[in-house]
Amino acid sequence: MKKPLKLRRYLVHFSSHNLPQIFTDIAVIGSGVAGLSAALEASKNASVLVLTKKTENDSCTHYAQGGIAAPISPGDSPQSHRDDTLSAGCGIGDEEAVRILTEEAGKRVEQLMHLGVNFDKKDKETSFTREGGHSRARILHADGDATGRAIQNALVERAQENENIAVHQNSFVIDILALNGTCHGVLIWSEQNGLMMVRAKQTILASGGCGQLFRETTNPSVATGDGIAMAFRAGAALVDLEFLQFHPTSLYIAGAARALISESLRGEGAVLINRKGERFMDKYHPDAELAPRDQVSQGIMKEMKESGDTHVLLDVSDRPRSYLEQRFPTITRLCDEFEIDLSKEPIPVHPAAHYYIGGVKTDRNGRSSINNLLACGEAACTGVHGANRLGSNSLLEGVVFGRRAGAEAARKCSTMEKAPPLHSIQGLPQEPAYGSLDLRDVEDSLRSLMWRNVGIERDGKVLDESLKMITFWCRYVMDKEFNNPGGWQLQNMLTVGRLIAMLARQREESRGVHYRTDFPDRKEEWKRHVVVSQLGEEWL
């Protein structure tokens, strides 16, 4: 008889009495738009330590192309933006969170301009473009199609200038230090210093998403779900884990890493065609290429199944080369690397895992179910996206709710004289129960399985088989203690992958990005959120 599958509370054994400690008012895990926005806001009244897995610029923010949504163009309104966001959310978007997002959007964009983000202009006026699901053009962009990089650079520069902010790069956060439902900081590792404890009055989790769980993804290598996994181990409530958004268009070149092809191309006239040169999206949605992302991704997958092709084509060849170089310099250079002149020939594209909608359950100020632990950005779930994120609301969410989390953390710090007293916290050694597996092979196999079976199209029987396989890998990997980021990262990926598959199996309907071929219709009884947390050592 197999032993019950158990989850380590801490991935390594340690004692709080024996490790070096760093003290700060607020620890921020992650250096993307949400983390740095939180850090800058919190630094007004507190000391902040930002911990990054690699460098300050290794984040999904840095690679975001399209732009940031804000209802500030002539004739637009927060109500219109709110309606579009709730419509894309397929009935389960949190109306109050969406109201906050859309009403604070203008102010937060103005702050970004003040911080040094130069949004593109046309005839001396801010330029706006339109993306799928938006009823009007309200997407601001910078440096053509490098909006995320422009925002990232400005935030990094302001953080470097700030005397109340310190940044530790190449610091792998292993676990959240929690005792009796209260967070006391985090356990970190670096090659230079080994294991250390960061003691903080408040901890903000802004570690991003988990796109690397899937073989096809637009995410950088750091997006492995670490923050979500460590929050689960600490006992935090998680929500909407079955909802992960797939971007319809990533560059598809066999053997090459997937790269994002911005939705803004479709917003400015690019069309999707099959190998016969026929447009097809109008078969699947009345808004064709400008339908919400879940509808476009599903339409592309159906077209590929019908034709037997590995990809479809995105055609913007009606635009002159000079225009494309100016408006989409990143995409133009990317295509040039593969000898594709997008002004003369279509771009081969394919959907890819892009943005995690689920995450740590928070209130509107970023507070989680664990005292003194907050979360924001892609690692968190406020309910603002519902079952499908509206394009270019991600950078906006990071700024709006990152700022709110930073302000809340600083406010709580002001009522605390010092870091909470820390009794002995220990990660106890554990004897492995099973033999070893090749870790690289497990990771590659997990990513392939998640893409095939827990991706854009899902089916109950296939999900059952997938859960059995992931559980098998867990038995051989989760009982081990590793001493390097590669092992810890794989344990985090298995944890989050198993949770996604479990919740995808449980939701027997199709809603937004969650599409079940065996339950293709939306069901009223599933117009709700599913919240999960670890119950003792046993997995759900």
C-alpha positions in Angstrom: 0.0 0.0 0.0 1.4 3.4 -1.0 2.0 5.9 1.8 -0.1 9.1 1.7 1.3 11.9 -0.3 2.6 14.5 2.0 3.9 18.0 1.5 6.9 19.4 3.4 6.2 22.4 5.4 9.7 23.7 4.7 11.8 22.5 1.7 15.0 22.5 3.8 15.8 21.7 7.4 17.0 24.6 9.5 16.7 26.2 12.9 15.9 29.9 13.4 18.4 29.9 16.3 21.3 29.1 14.1 20.9 31.1 10.9 22.1 34.7 10.1 19.3 37.2 10.1 18.5 40.4 8.2 16.0 42.8 9.6 13.8 45.2 7.7 10.4 46.7 8.1 9.0 45.3 4.8 10.3 42.4 2.6 9.1 42.5 -1.0 9.5 39.2 -2.9 9.8 40.1 -6.6 10.9 43.1 -8.7 8.3 43.3 -11.4 5.7 46.1 -11.7 3.7 45.0 -8.7 6.7 44.4 -6.4 8.5 47.7 -7.2 5.2 49.7 -7.1 4.6 48.2 -3.6 8.2 49.0 -2.6 8.1 52.6 -3.8 4.8 53.2 -2.0 5.9 51.5 1.2 9.3 53.3 1.3 7.5 56.6 2.0 7.1 55.4 5.6 9.2 52.3 6.1 12.5 50.5 5.2 12.1 48.0 2.3 14.2 45.1 1.2 13.4 43.8 -2.3 14.4 40.2 -3.0 14.8 39.1 -6.6 15.4 35.6 -7.9 17.9 36.8 -10.5 18.4 40.4 -11.5 16.0 43.4 -11.0 15.0 43.1 -14.7 14.2 39.4 -14.7 10.4 39.6 -14.6 7.4 39.2 -16.8 6.9 42.9 -16.7 10.2 43.4 -18.6 8.8 41.4 -21.5 5.3 42.9 -21.7 4.7 44.5 -25.1 1.2 45.7 -25.6 0.7 48.4 -23.0 -1.3 49.5 -20.0 -5.0 50.1 -20.1 -6.5 53.3 -18.7 -9.8 55.0 -19.5 -8.4 58.4 -20.1 -8.8 58.9 -23.8 -11.4 61.4 -25.0 -14.9 59.9 -24.6 -13.8 57.0 -22.5 -14.8 56.4 -18.8 -14.0 54.2 -15.9 -17.5 52.8 -16.2 -16.9 51.7 -19.8 -13.5 50.1 -18.8 -15.3 48.4 -15.9 -18.0 47.0 -18.1 -15.4 45.6 -20.5 -13.4 44.1 -17.7 -16.4 42.4 -16.1 -17.6 41.2 -19.5 -14.3 39.5 -20.1 -14.4 38.0 -16.6 -17.3 35.8 -17.6 -19.5 36.5 -14.6 -17.1 35.9 -11.7 -15.1 39.2 -11.7 -15.2 41.0 -8.4 -17.1 44.2 -9.1 -15.6 46.2 -6.2 -12.0 45.2 -7.2 -12.8 46.1 -10.8 -14.2 49.5 -9.7 -11.0 50.2 -7.8 -8.8 49.1 -10.8 -10.6 51.3 -13.4 -11.2 54.4 -11.1 -7.5 54.5 -10.0 -6.1 53.8 -13.4 -5.8 57.4 -14.5 -4.0 58.4 -11.3 -1.6 55.5 -11.5 -0.7 56.2 -15.1 0.0 59.8 -14.2 2.3 58.6 -11.4 4.2 56.4 -14.0 4.7 59.4 -16.2 6.0 61.3 -13.2 8.4 58.4 -12.5 9.8 58.8 -16.0 7.7 56.5 -18.3 7.4 58.3 -21.6 4.3 57.0 -23.3 4.2 57.3 -27.0 2.5 60.3 -28.6 0.9 61.2 -31.9 0.7 64.9 -32.9 1.8 65.7 -29.3 -1.1 63.9 -27.8 -0.9 60.5 -26.0 -1.4 57.7 -28.4 -4.0 55.0 -27.6 -4.5 51.6 -29.3 -7.2 49.0 -28.9 -7.0 45.3 -27.9 -9.4 42.4 -27.8 -12.3 42.7 -25.5 -12.0 46.5 -25.2 -14.8 48.6 -26.6 -12.5 51.4 -27.5 -8.9 52.4 -27.9 -7.5 52.9 -24.3 -4.1 51.1 -24.3 -1.1 53.4 -23.7 2.2 52.2 -25.0 5.8 53.2 -24.7 8.8 52.7 -27.1 6.4 51.2 -29.6 5.9 47.6 -28.3 8.3 47.7 -25.3 5.9 49.2 -22.7 6.8 46.7 -20.0 10.5 47.3 -20.4 9.9 51.1 -20.2 7.9 50.8 -17.0 10.4 48.3 -15.5 13.4 50.5 -16.2 11.7 53.6 -14.7 10.7 51.7 -11.6 14.1 50.2 -11.2 15.8 53.6 -11.5 13.5 55.1 -8.9 14.1 52.2 -6.5 17.9 52.5 -6.9 17.7 56.2 -6.0 15.5 55.6 -3.0 17.5 55.5 0.3 14.7 53.4 2.0 14.9 50.6 -0.5 17.6 48.0 -0.7 17.7 45.3 -3.4 19.2 41.8 -3.0 19.7 40.2 -6.4 20.2 36.5 -7.0 18.4 35.6 -3.8 16.1 32.6 -4.0 13.3 32.8 -1.5 12.7 29.2 -0.4 9.9 29.6 2.1 7.7 31.9 4.1 8.5 31.9 7.9 5.1 31.5 9.6 4.1 30.6 13.1 0.6 30.3 14.4 -0.9 32.0 11.4 1.5 35.0 11.4 4.3 35.7 8.9 7.7 36.6 10.4 9.6 37.0 7.1 11.2 34.6 4.7 14.0 32.0 4.4 16.3 32.8 1.5 19.4 31.3 -0.2 22.2 32.9 -2.2 25.3 31.3 -3.6 27.4 33.9 -1.8 25.8 33.7 1.7 24.0 30.3 1.8 20.8 30.1 3.9 19.7 33.3 5.7 16.5 34.6 7.4 14.9 37.9 6.5 13.0 39.1 9.5 10.2 41.6 8.5 7.3 43.2 10.1 5.4 42.8 6.8 6.1 40.6 3.8 4.7 41.3 0.4 4.6 38.4 -2.1 5.0 39.8 -5.7 6.8 36.8 -7.2 4.8 36.6 -10.5 3.2 33.6 -12.2 3.9 30.1 -13.4 4.0 30.1 -17.2 7.1 27.8 -17.2 4.9 25.0 -16.0 3.9 24.7 -19.7 6.0 23.7 -22.6 4.7 26.6 -24.7 4.9 29.9 -22.8 5.7 33.5 -23.3 7.1 33.8 -19.8 10.8 34.1 -18.8 12.6 31.3 -17.0 11.9 32.8 -13.5 8.1 32.3 -13.8 7.9 28.9 -12.0 5.1 29.6 -9.4 7.5 29.7 -6.4 5.5 32.3 -4.5 2.2 30.5 -4.9 3.8 27.2 -3.8 5.4 28.6 -0.7 2.2 30.4 0.2 0.4 27.1 0.0 3.0 25.4 2.2 2.6 28.2 4.7 -1.2 27.6 4.9 -2.4 30.6 2.9 -5.7 30.5 1.1 -5.4 30.2 -2.7 -8.2 30.9 -5.2 -9.1 30.4 -8.9 -6.1 28.1 -9.5 -7.8 26.5 -12.5 -7.8 29.8 -14.5 -4.6 30.4 -16.5 -4.7 32.6 -19.6 -3.1 31.5 -22.9 -2.0 34.3 -25.2 -3.3 33.6 -28.7 -0.1 34.6 -30.6 3.4 33.6 -29.8 6.0 33.3 -32.5 6.1 29.7 -33.6 9.5 28.6 -35.0 10.3 24.9 -34.5 13.2 24.6 -32.1 13.2 28.2 -31.0 11.8 29.5 -27.7 8.4 31.0 -27.9 8.2 34.8 -28.0 5.2 37.1 -27.5 3.6 38.7 -30.5 1.6 41.5 -29.0 -2.1 41.7 -29.2 -1.6 45.3 -30.3 -0.8 44.1 -33.8 -4.4 42.7 -34.1 -5.6 45.9 -32.5 -4.1 47.9 -35.4 -5.3 45.7 -38.2 -3.4 42.4 -38.3 -5.6 39.4 -39.2 -5.3 35.7 -38.5 -5.3 33.4 -41.5 -4.8 29.7 -42.2 -2.3 28.2 -44.6 -4.8 28.7 -47.4 -4.7 32.4 -46.7 -8.3 32.5 -45.4 -9.4 34.5 -42.3 -11.1 32.2 -39.8 -11.8 34.0 -36.5 -15.2 35.3 -37.7 -16.3 31.6 -37.6 -15.7 31.5 -33.8 -16.6 35.0 -32.6 -18.4 38.1 -34.0 -15.4 40.3 -33.0 -13.0 38.0 -34.9 -9.4 38.9 -34.1 -10.5 41.4 -31.4 -12.5 38.8 -29.4 -11.3 38.2 -25.8 -8.1 36.2 -25.6 -9.8 32.9 -24.5 -12.0 33.0 -27.6 -9.1 33.7 -29.9 -6.9 31.0 -28.4 -9.7 28.4 -28.6 -10.5 29.5 -32.2 -6.8 29.0 -33.2 -6.7 25.6 -31.6 -9.8 24.5 -33.4 -8.5 25.8 -36.7 -5.2 23.9 -36.2 -7.1 20.7 -35.4 -9.1 21.0 -38.5 -6.1 21.6 -40.8 -3.6 19.4 -39.0 -1.1 22.3 -38.9 1.2 23.2 -36.0 0.4 26.9 -36.2 -1.6 29.6 -38.0 -0.5 32.9 -39.5 -0.8 36.5 -38.4 -0.8 38.9 -41.4 0.0 42.5 -41.1 1.6 42.8 -44.6 -0.7 45.6 -45.6 1.3 48.0 -43.4 4.6 49.5 -44.7 7.9 48.5 -43.3 8.6 52.0 -42.0 5.4 52.0 -39.9 6.1 48.6 -38.4 9.6 49.5 -37.5 8.4 52.6 -35.7 5.3 51.1 -34.0 6.5 47.6 -33.3 10.3 47.7 -33.2 10.7 44.7 -30.8 8.5 42.4 -33.0 10.1 43.6 -36.2 13.6 42.9 -34.9 12.4 39.5 -33.6 11.0 38.5 -36.9 14.1 39.8 -38.7 16.2 37.3 -36.6 14.3 34.5 -38.3 14.3 36.2 -41.7 10.6 37.0 -41.6 9.8 40.4 -43.1 6.4 41.0 -41.6 5.7 43.8 -44.1 5.8 41.1 -46.8 4.9 37.8 -45.3 2.7 36.5 -42.4 4.1 35.5 -39.0 3.7 31.9 -37.8 1.9 32.0 -34.5 0.6 29.6 -31.9 -1.0 30.1 -28.4 1.2 29.9 -25.3 0.7 30.0 -21.6 0.9 33.7 -20.6 -0.7 34.9 -17.4 -1.9 33.2 -14.2 -5.3 34.5 -13.1 -5.4 32.5 -9.9 -3.1 32.9 -6.9 -3.0 33.9 -3.2 -6.4 35.1 -2.1 -6.2 38.7 -1.0 -8.5 41.6 -0.1 -8.4 44.9 -2.0 -5.4 46.0 0.0 -3.4 42.9 -0.6 -3.9 41.2 2.8 -3.8 37.4 2.7 -5.3 34.9 5.1 -1.9 34.9 7.0 -1.3 37.8 9.3 1.4 40.2 8.1 1.6 38.5 4.7 0.4 40.5 1.7 0.4 39.6 -2.0 0.0 41.6 -5.2 0.4 41.3 -9.0 0.3 37.9 -10.8 1.0 35.9 -7.6 -2.2 37.3 -6.0 -5.8 37.0 -6.9 -8.1 39.9 -6.0 -10.9 38.6 -8.4 -10.4 41.5 -10.7 -9.9 39.3 -13.8 -12.7 36.8 -13.1 -12.3 33.9 -15.5 -10.4 35.7 -18.2 -8.0 38.7 -18.0 -8.7 41.7 -20.3 -5.7 42.6 -22.4 -3.3 45.2 -20.8 -5.0 45.1 -17.5 -2.1 43.2 -16.0 0.4 46.1 -15.8 -2.4 48.2 -14.5 -3.3 45.7 -11.8 0.4 45.6 -10.8 0.5 49.3 -10.3 -2.9 49.8 -8.7 -2.8 46.8 -6.3 0.9 47.0 -5.8 0.6 50.5 -4.5 -2.3 49.5 -2.3 -0.4 46.6 -0.8 2.7 48.8 -0.2 0.5 51.5 1.5 -1.2 48.8 3.7 2.1 47.2 4.7 3.6 50.6 5.7 0.4 51.5 7.6 0.6 48.2 9.6 4.3 48.8 10.2 3.6 52.1 11.8 1.6 50.3 14.6 4.4 47.8 15.3 7.4 48.8 17.4 9.6 46.0 16.1 9.5 42.7 14.2 7.2 40.2 15.9 8.9 38.0 18.4 10.2 34.9 16.7 10.1 31.7 18.7 12.0 28.7 17.4 11.0 27.9 13.8 12.4 24.7 12.5 12.4 22.8 9.2 12.9 19.3 10.3 14.9 16.8 8.4 12.9 14.1 6.6 14.1 10.7 5.5 13.3 10.1 1.8 10.8 7.3 1.3 11.4 6.7 -2.4 14.2 6.4 -4.9 15.4 9.2 -7.2 14.3 10.4 -10.6 16.2 12.5 -13.2 15.1 16.0 -12.2 15.6 17.5 -15.7 13.5 14.7 -17.2 10.8 15.2 -14.7 10.6 18.9 -15.4 10.5 18.4 -19.1 7.9 15.8 -18.8 5.8 17.9 -16.4 5.9 20.9 -18.8 4.8 18.7 -21.8 2.0 17.0 -19.8 0.7 20.4 -18.6 0.6 21.7 -22.1 -1.1 18.7 -23.6 -3.6 17.8 -20.9 -4.1 20.9 -18.6 -3.8 23.6 -21.3 -6.3 25.3 -23.5 -8.5 22.3 -23.9 -9.2 20.0 -20.9 -11.1 16.7 -20.4 -12.0 14.9 -17.2 -10.5 11.5 -18.0 -7.3 13.1 -19.3 -7.1 15.3 -16.2 -7.5 12.2 -14.0 -4.6 10.5 -15.8 -2.5 13.7 -15.5 -3.1 13.9 -11.8 -1.9 10.3 -11.4 1.3 11.1 -13.3 2.0 14.3 -11.4 1.3 12.5 -8.1 3.8 9.8 -9.1 6.5 12.4 -9.8 5.7 14.1 -6.5 6.3 10.9 -4.5 9.8 10.8 -5.9 10.7 14.5 -5.7 8.7 16.0 -2.9 10.2 13.7 -0.2 13.8 14.8 -1.0 15.8 17.7 0.4 17.7 19.7 -2.2 20.5 22.2 -1.7 20.1 24.3 -4.8 17.4 26.4 -6.7 16.9 23.8 -9.4 15.5 21.2 -6.9 13.4 23.7 -5.0 12.1 25.2 -8.2 11.0 21.7 -9.5 9.2 21.0 -6.1 7.4 24.3 -6.5 6.4 23.5 -10.1 5.0 20.1 -9.1 3.1 21.7 -6.2 1.4 24.3 -8.4 0.9 21.9 -11.4 -0.9 19.4 -9.2 -3.1 22.1 -7.7 -4.0 23.5 -11.2 -4.9 20.0 -12.5 -6.9 19.2 -9.3 -9.0 22.4 -9.6 -9.4 22.0 -13.4 -10.8 18.5 -12.8 -13.2 19.8 -10.1 -14.7 22.7 -12.2 -17.1 20.7 -14.5 -18.0 23.5 -16.9 -16.4 25.9 -19.4 -15.8 29.5 -18.3 -13.3 31.9 -19.7 -9.9 30.4 -20.0 -11.0 27.2 -18.5 -12.4 25.1 -21.3 -13.6 21.5 -20.7 -14.4 19.6 -23.9 -16.6 17.2 -21.8 -18.5 20.1 -20.2 -18.5 22.8 -23.0 -21.2 25.0 -21.5 -21.2 27.5 -18.7 -23.2 26.5 -15.6 -24.9 28.8 -13.2 -23.9 26.6 -10.2 -20.3 27.2 -11.0 -20.6 31.0 -11.0 -18.3 31.1 -8.0 -14.8 30.9 -6.8 -13.0 27.8 -5.4 -10.7 28.5 -2.5 -8.2 25.9 -1.3 -5.6 25.7 1.4 -3.3 23.0 2.9 -5.0 21.0 5.6 -2.3 19.7 7.8 0.3 17.7 5.9 -2.2 15.9 3.6 -2.7 17.2 0.1 -6.3 17.9 -1.0 
